[in-house]
Amino acid sequence: MPFAARARRSAHAIGVAKPLSLYVDLHGTGKVAEAGLEKALGEVMDLSPRGIREHLNLNRPIYARTSSYGHFGRAPDADGGFSWEKTDLVDALRGAVS
């Protein structure tokens, strides 16, 4: 069961490791409480810029292919392209919100 059809956003500032805010708006598609998912995201994933880069393995030259046909809604590639589309934290998030 998915959490929702649409998900989250965070706000970061230069020189600040943790996000200034984390806001989950499930746009009426949620299967769990938004506040619970906000809390779980912070527990399950390091949301610092470094944590996001490392989890998604973004320090590689994978961006040229994102210049056509969009950045989102594409399957993750075997070589790590479109890694932001991975769903590898679903089980950990389910455990954190239940």
C-alpha positions as CSV (number, residue, x, y, z in Angstrom):
1,M,0.0,0.0,0.0
2,P,1.5,3.4,-1.0
3,F,1.6,6.3,1.5
4,A,0.1,8.7,-1.1
5,A,0.1,9.6,-4.7
6,R,2.1,12.8,-4.0
7,A,4.6,13.6,-1.3
8,R,6.9,16.1,0.5
9,R,9.1,19.1,0.4
10,S,11.8,20.5,2.6
11,A,13.6,23.8,2.9
12,H,17.3,24.1,3.4
13,A,19.7,27.0,4.1
14,I,23.3,27.4,3.1
15,G,25.6,26.3,5.9
16,V,22.8,24.6,7.9
17,A,22.9,20.8,8.0
18,K,19.3,20.0,8.9
19,P,16.3,21.3,6.9
20,L,14.7,24.5,8.2
21,S,11.4,22.9,7.6
22,L,9.9,19.6,6.5
23,Y,6.4,19.8,5.2
24,V,4.3,16.8,4.0
25,D,1.2,17.6,2.0
26,L,-0.3,14.4,0.7
27,H,-2.9,16.4,-1.4
28,G,-5.8,14.3,0.0
29,T,-4.2,11.1,-1.2
30,G,-2.7,10.0,2.1
31,K,-3.0,6.6,3.7
32,V,-1.2,7.8,6.9
33,A,-1.3,11.0,8.9
34,E,0.9,13.8,7.4
35,A,2.4,14.7,10.8
36,G,3.4,11.1,11.4
37,L,5.1,10.9,8.1
38,E,6.9,14.1,8.7
39,K,8.3,12.7,11.9
40,A,9.1,9.4,10.3
41,L,11.1,10.9,7.4
42,G,13.4,12.7,9.9
43,E,13.9,9.4,11.8
44,V,14.5,7.1,8.8
45,M,16.6,9.3,6.5
46,D,19.4,11.8,7.1
47,L,17.8,14.9,5.5
48,S,20.9,17.0,5.5
49,P,22.2,18.0,2.1
50,R,25.1,15.5,2.5
51,G,22.7,12.8,3.7
52,I,20.4,13.3,0.7
53,R,23.4,13.3,-1.7
54,E,24.8,10.2,-0.2
55,H,21.6,8.3,0.0
56,L,20.7,9.1,-3.6
57,N,24.3,8.8,-4.8
58,L,24.1,12.2,-6.5
59,N,27.8,13.0,-6.7
60,R,28.1,11.4,-10.1
61,P,27.7,12.7,-13.7
62,I,24.1,11.4,-14.2
63,Y,22.3,14.5,-15.1
64,A,22.6,14.8,-18.9
65,R,19.8,12.3,-19.4
66,T,17.5,14.4,-17.2
67,S,17.6,17.2,-19.7
68,S,15.1,15.6,-21.9
69,Y,11.7,14.1,-21.0
70,G,11.8,15.5,-17.5
71,H,13.3,14.7,-14.1
72,F,10.4,13.0,-12.4
73,G,8.2,10.0,-13.0
74,R,10.9,7.9,-14.6
75,A,12.1,4.5,-13.4
76,P,15.5,4.5,-11.6
77,D,18.3,3.2,-13.9
78,A,20.5,0.3,-12.9
79,D,23.5,2.7,-12.9
80,G,21.8,5.0,-10.4
81,G,20.3,7.5,-12.7
82,F,17.0,8.9,-11.4
83,S,17.8,7.6,-8.0
84,W,15.3,10.0,-6.5
85,E,12.6,7.7,-7.8
86,K,13.7,4.8,-5.7
87,T,11.3,3.4,-3.1
88,D,13.9,1.7,-0.9
89,L,12.8,3.5,2.4
90,V,9.2,2.4,2.2
91,D,9.5,-0.5,4.7
92,A,11.4,1.6,7.2
93,L,8.9,4.4,6.9
94,R,6.0,2.0,7.3
95,G,7.6,0.7,10.5
96,A,8.2,4.3,11.8
97,V,4.6,5.5,11.2
98,S,2.9,2.4,12.6
